[in-house]
């Protein structure tokens, strides 16, 4: 599955104003667009922008319960009310890098910089989403994606991305995550037979963990990473997907 390298971790495909509102389409129309995007990803796993298109349309039909789970959570309600974002306008990577080693902020800054990424990899609102609340929740999930990598210990290599999709499905039940995890596992299992074990473990870890989607990451930049993992019910020393 796609990695998050600087070349592929770009939100270019969701910038078009002509993208139809996914929620207004029939299930057949949504899945036609979603499957077309997924086919492009399968043909070329580096097309990360097509993952965004696929996710938007694959998830639209089941967005309502996920939206309410986010907004009914006190943390989620506060995030939306304050319209918190994680991008270059709200995150000072130099300041985070200057925090003590072992803190969440320092680990996040190191993670991004060591991979040539920035907090703006998912800049701009997602196209194909007219509902302002849904757009915020989707964007929040995208902007915190790399923080999920940091706390789960999954890297941005294909195995790590597949495992994180399994973890994400356990957390939010988005169809796109299930499909991406399944497709990625099937494609890679011949060369990485232990990936199935890692994906199952990631799913179980996600199911047992606290809600990462509504966690107020910005309030814990200075908190030791081990403590943040404990707050979230995650292993202090997670095992990365092989």
N, C-alpha and C positions, 0 to 999 in steps of 0.2 A: 504494500500500500504506500501511498505517498509520504515522503519525508517532509520535514519542515526546514529545508535548506533555504538560504536567502533567495535562490532562483525560483523555488517552487512555492514558497510560503507567502504568496501574494494574493490579495483579494480582487484581482482584476476582473474576473468573470461576473461579479455581482454588482458592477458599477452601472450597468445599463439601465436607463430610465424606462426602456420598453419592456422590461421583464414583467410578465403578467402577475398579478397578485395571486399567490398560490392558494390562498384560502377561498378565492372566488371561483376556482376551477373545479370541474368534476374530478372524481377520483381517477377516472381513465385519463383525463388530460394531465393531471399532476404526475401520475406514474409514467406517462409517456415521456415527459420532460426529464423526470428523475432517472429513468432507465437509460435514456440517451446519454445523459451525463455520466452515469455509472459505466457505460460501455467505453466511454472515452478514457475513464480512469483505469479500467482494466487493460485497455490497449496501451496506455502510457501512464504508468503510476506516478509520473512526475507532474501530472496536471492537477495540482492541488486545488486550483480555482474551480475545477469541475466537481470536486468534493463538496464545495459550498453550494453549488447549484443543486447537486443531488440531494444534499441534506435539507435544503429549503423546501423542495417539492415532495420529498419522501416523508417528511415529518409534518407537513401542513395539516393533514387529515387528523392527526392525533395531538395537535398542539394545545388544544383547549385544556385538558387536564394537567399537562405539564406547566402551562402558564399559571394556572391557579395554585398548583403546588408551590411555585416560586413566590407568587404574590401573597399567598396566605401565610407564608412563613414570615415571622417578624423581621428577620434579617433581610429577606428578599423585599419586603414592603419598604424597608428603610433604604435599601440600595436603589430601588426605583424612585422613591420620593426625592432622594438626593441626586438622582441620575448620575451615579458614580460611574466613572470610566477608568480604564487602565490603558493609557496611551501616553504619547510624549508630552501632552499638555498637562497631564496629571501625575506623571511618574518621572522623577529625576534619577536617571540611571547612575549618574556620577555619585549622587548622594547615597543611593542604595549600595553601590559598590564600596563606598567608604564605611559602611556599617561593619561591625565586628564579624569576622568569619564565623559561619555556623548559624547566622540569623537568616530568616526567610528572605529579607530584602537582598542581602549579600548573595545568597544562593541563586536568587532569581536573576540578578544582574549578571552574575558569572555565567549562568545557563544561557542567557540571550547572547552575551558578547562572545562566548566561546563558539557559538554557532553562527555568528554574523547576523543575528536577528535584532529587532528593535520592538518596543511596545506597540508600534504602528503597523505590524504585519496584517492586522485585521482592521485597518482604518476605514471609516465610512460605514454608513448604515447598510444593512443587507437589503438587496433588491428583492422584489417578489414578495415583500411582506408589508402590507398596508397598515395593519394594526400596530399602533405605536408601542403598546405594551409588549406585544410579541416581538417586535423589532428590538426593543431594549433587551429582553431576556436572551434572545439569540445572540445579539452582539456581546452581551456580558459573558456568555458561555465561550464565545470565540476569543474574546480578549483575555480570558483567564485560562485558556487552553494550556499555555506554557507553564502556568503555575501548577496545573494538574500534573504535568510532566515532572516538575520539581518535587512535589510532595509524594508522588507515587514511585519515583525512581525510574520511571520508564523513559528511555531516551527517544530521540527523534528519528532513529533508524526504523526500517520497516517493521521489525519485530516489536519494537517499543510502541510504535503507533497502533499496531493491531491490538496489542495488549491493552493500551489505553482506551481504544474503542470498546473493548469488552467491559472494562471498568466503567466507562461512561454509560453504556447501556444499562448496567446494573443500577447506576445512580439515577438516571433520568428517563429510561425506557423509550428513548428515541429510536424509531425503526432504522434510521440511517446508521446508527452506531452498531446495531445488531448485524445489519447486512454487510457493512464494511469489515467488521470483525470476522464474520463468517467467510467472506470472499478472500480477505487477506490471509486467513489461516489456511484455507484450502490451497491457495496459490503458493504459500511458503512452506507448508508442512513437509513436502517431499525433500526439501533441502534442510529444513530445520524441524526435525521430528519432535523436538522438545517444546516447540511453540504451542502445541495443543495444550500441554500441561500448564504452560505459562498463561495462556489465555483463560483457561478455566480458573486458575488461581487469581488472575486479575478480576474476573467476574465476581468471584466469591469475596474478594477484598472489597470491591465496590459495593456489594450488597450489604456488607456488615458495617461500612463506614458511615460517618455522619454526612450531611449534605454539603458537598463541595460547591454546588451551584450558588448557594446563598451565603457562603462564608465571606465575611468582610476582610478580604486579604489586606486592604490598605491600612487596617488598624493594627496589623501584626508584622509590619516590615522589620521591626526591631526585636521581634520575638524569636527565640531560638527555633530553628527548623524542627528539631526533635520535639519541642513542645507543641508546635503547630500540628505536627503529625499526630501527637497524642490527642489534641483537641478534636481532630477529625476521625479518630479511631483507626488510624493507619499504623502500620509497623514503623517503629523508630528507625530501623535499618532495612528498608524495603529491598526485595530481590528484583533486579531488572530482568526483563524478558531476554532470553538468550537468542 
